[in-house]
């Protein structure tokens, strides 16, 4: 492989030099072109495209998607956000197994080869970390969409519907919950209600048409559309049917929501509707005149029904255009043409979903749940301040 | 009668059309194999809140303290406080639960964890961070006992096993409620 690339480069150099010699003998023009490299086995982006994830966390266990630099509804697999609990395991596909057992008629093990024999199902949906809004009330004005909202990404996932595997093992009547276990070093586990497991859950072996990326769960990832990231167990190796939830650490001590009335909301894994303007945003400086205000909107409850944008801190709202397609439990890119007059403006967006749920403001959600409750599941609006010099900053609203 | 035959024919035609071989699709495709008892035994390690899944073995607070100092203290601090990772120990008064409104209150095992069985499951599954799987079942019982002792939920003389661990009542248990957001389109 390496040798053939080298020899191709030498060939190209020779060709280019030869062309130069021929041209030197004729009348030279300013329009000299060089033949570029030919086909490659696996494509790479342009060397001039430097958009990257940013790595964060005390163990460097997270990376954030650069929302402000992306277009459309699909996140490139290489830029999909990461949140690891024990690093990325190396798994040989031929050795990987998926065990389904517990309250079933007959336990079964499936290899990847076995799973490929089942009918394939595909769907586009977002994955969002429950902690996607955790920086909102801690960040200064020099904060990007990537930092504020980098823990959501969207892919097309393909694999086998979980319901067809559960039919294969025969879930007993008493089976009301399902434990999903990963094969990372911490063997991460989450419980899923059986009703949900039989609905729209996928065992994905592919992401955006190719094998799931190692950091996204290669070779198998559970996909629970609309639900917080950690439900979508990566490196999936085991599903256990039981008659109760397992009360794992990730659904009790973590990812639960303490409320102001002294209770703790548990299994709040469906992600509420949220939107964010991704441009203009910090660190852009804009000029007077026409711009498209663009952003992302999504809901774990259903479809995005509409997005409204305000440039006066919510005094008036304008309906944004939604790019198509608009899909269930999926992100959609919205846009609104807007003429900036050079005055200071506060830009914000809010989404309304197909269930009638409207994204709350920071003050509204803090009043309902309490500020410290919003470590997880913070779906409040994000506001950007456009200064009179055109510089855009993050505006905290808590 | 005629309608029934007709719908049966229609169903047959539908099934025919969905397979190339003409075989009707059965409920189960028969793909996959029955796992060996060894595989199920090796992987079947999850603990349920009523104690199902807890292995034989036993561990006491005093052993737990020794193991904690060797294996856990570097991250979680002396006596479960002051380390660079999660604060494990500490109790507030029974009627206080300020985690939604006030900052500065760590969600310790004694204040926030609703089930004692989760401790055993999580320690054995995931801890220590860099060497999970190295603790014996007795070690895990002992560490669970020590951490519950640090949270004033067990006396220093106590030991734990499969029978006694699920019996421990965690102070926060009564506060945990299921998600009620999806009943309404209002913000909750």
Boltz contact constraints between the chains, C-beta under 6 A:
constraints:
  - contact:
      token1: [A, 99]
      token2: [B, 35]
      max_distance: 6.0
  - contact:
      token1: [A, 99]
      token2: [B, 43]
      max_distance: 6.0
  - contact:
      token1: [A, 101]
      token2: [B, 40]
      max_distance: 6.0
  - contact:
      token1: [A, 107]
      token2: [B, 35]
      max_distance: 6.0
  - contact:
      token1: [A, 108]
      token2: [B, 32]
      max_distance: 6.0
  - contact:
      token1: [A, 109]
      token2: [B, 33]
      max_distance: 6.0
  - contact:
      token1: [A, 109]
      token2: [B, 35]
      max_distance: 6.0
  - contact:
      token1: [A, 110]
      token2: [B, 32]
      max_distance: 6.0
  - contact:
      token1: [A, 114]
      token2: [B, 31]
      max_distance: 6.0
  - contact:
      token1: [A, 114]
      token2: [B, 32]
      max_distance: 6.0
  - contact:
      token1: [A, 117]
      token2: [B, 31]
      max_distance: 6.0
  - contact:
      token1: [A, 168]
      token2: [B, 28]
      max_distance: 6.0
  - contact:
      token1: [A, 179]
      token2: [B, 46]
      max_distance: 6.0
  - contact:
      token1: [A, 185]
      token2: [B, 132]
      max_distance: 6.0
  - contact:
      token1: [A, 186]
      token2: [B, 126]
      max_distance: 6.0
  - contact:
      token1: [A, 186]
      token2: [B, 132]
      max_distance: 6.0
  - contact:
      token1: [A, 187]
      token2: [B, 125]
      max_distance: 6.0
  - contact:
      token1: [A, 238]
      token2: [B, 43]
      max_distance: 6.0
  - contact:
      token1: [A, 246]
      token2: [B, 46]
      max_distance: 6.0
  - contact:
      token1: [A, 246]
      token2: [B, 48]
      max_distance: 6.0
  - contact:
      token1: [A, 247]
      token2: [B, 49]
      max_distance: 6.0
  - contact:
      token1: [A, 247]
      token2: [B, 115]
      max_distance: 6.0
  - contact:
      token1: [A, 247]
      token2: [B, 118]
      max_distance: 6.0
  - contact:
      token1: [A, 249]
      token2: [B, 118]
      max_distance: 6.0
  - contact:
      token1: [A, 249]
      token2: [B, 122]
      max_distance: 6.0
  - contact:
      token1: [A, 252]
      token2: [B, 114]
      max_distance: 6.0
  - contact:
      token1: [A, 252]
      token2: [B, 118]
      max_distance: 6.0
  - contact:
      token1: [A, 253]
      token2: [B, 113]
      max_distance: 6.0
  - contact:
      token1: [A, 258]
      token2: [B, 99]
      max_distance: 6.0
  - contact:
      token1: [A, 258]
      token2: [B, 100]
      max_distance: 6.0
  - contact:
      token1: [A, 259]
      token2: [B, 100]
      max_distance: 6.0
  - contact:
      token1: [A, 260]
      token2: [B, 100]
      max_distance: 6.0
  - contact:
      token1: [A, 260]
      token2: [B, 101]
      max_distance: 6.0
  - contact:
      token1: [A, 262]
      token2: [B, 97]
      max_distance: 6.0
  - contact:
      token1: [A, 263]
      token2: [B, 175]
      max_distance: 6.0
  - contact:
      token1: [A, 263]
      token2: [B, 177]
      max_distance: 6.0
  - contact:
      token1: [A, 264]
      token2: [B, 175]
      max_distance: 6.0
  - contact:
      token1: [A, 264]
      token2: [B, 176]
      max_distance: 6.0
  - contact:
      token1: [A, 265]
      token2: [B, 179]
      max_distance: 6.0
  - contact:
      token1: [A, 266]
      token2: [B, 176]
      max_distance: 6.0
  - contact:
      token1: [A, 267]
      token2: [B, 178]
      max_distance: 6.0
  - contact:
      token1: [A, 267]
      token2: [B, 179]
      max_distance: 6.0
  - contact:
      token1: [A, 268]
      token2: [B, 179]
      max_distance: 6.0
  - contact:
      token1: [A, 355]
      token2: [B, 185]
      max_distance: 6.0
  - contact:
      token1: [A, 356]
      token2: [B, 185]
      max_distance: 6.0
  - contact:
      token1: [A, 357]
      token2: [B, 185]
      max_distance: 6.0
  - contact:
      token1: [A, 360]
      token2: [B, 187]
      max_distance: 6.0
  - contact:
      token1: [A, 368]
      token2: [B, 187]
      max_distance: 6.0
  - contact:
      token1: [A, 370]
      token2: [B, 100]
      max_distance: 6.0
  - contact:
      token1: [A, 370]
      token2: [B, 101]
      max_distance: 6.0
  - contact:
      token1: [A, 372]
      token2: [B, 100]
      max_distance: 6.0
  - contact:
      token1: [A, 372]
      token2: [B, 103]
      max_distance: 6.0
  - contact:
      token1: [A, 373]
      token2: [B, 100]
      max_distance: 6.0
